[in-house]
Amino acid sequence: MSGETLLLRPICEADLDAVRKLQADSFAALAGDTHSPAQIAAHVALIMAPDYVGELLSNNILVAEAPDGALVATAGWCRVPDDPAAARLRKVFVAPDRAGQGLGRRMCEAAEDAARAAGFRRFRVRANANAEIFYAKLGYRPVERGEMPTAAGVALPTVIMVKG
């Protein structure tokens, strides 16, 4: 990534298959230290489910596009229904070969900036357990631990984190 210029732009319908593959590959490769194989498979199944496309298109998702056209990261935000001053960070994923290079931070900052431009001043995220340390480094603090149910009947450990 050194010296490479990435284009950050809103997701479009033509990106959907590539985004889902990126997100599934990212979780499968980067969550293994914290999540079981069954949890990884269940999360990948969520990403590949038909209704996931609607989530991607309705959550202000930004994609990072490399000069060769490859999509290498995503992040977005949405409103928090029970807290009108807060935006929820969504769908933060980085291609496995780009992890640890600052791209996740850049994507989160871009999503937060977009939410700020829409009037939001506080942020929250439902982080998968493997991402808690990442978000803590961005200034998020844990406020609630829980689980996200999946269609496969496998619960994914999560933590609600807030910033601002």
Buried (B, 14 or more C-beta within 10 A) or exposed (E): BEEEEBEBEEBEEEBBEBBBBBBBBBBBBBBEEBBEEBBBBBBBBBBEEEEBBEBBBEBBBBBBBBEEEEBBBBBBBBBBEEEEEBBBBBBBBBBBEBBEBEBBBBBBEBBBEBBBEEEBEEBBBBBBBBBBEBBBEBEBEEEEEEEBEBEBEBBBBBBBBBBB
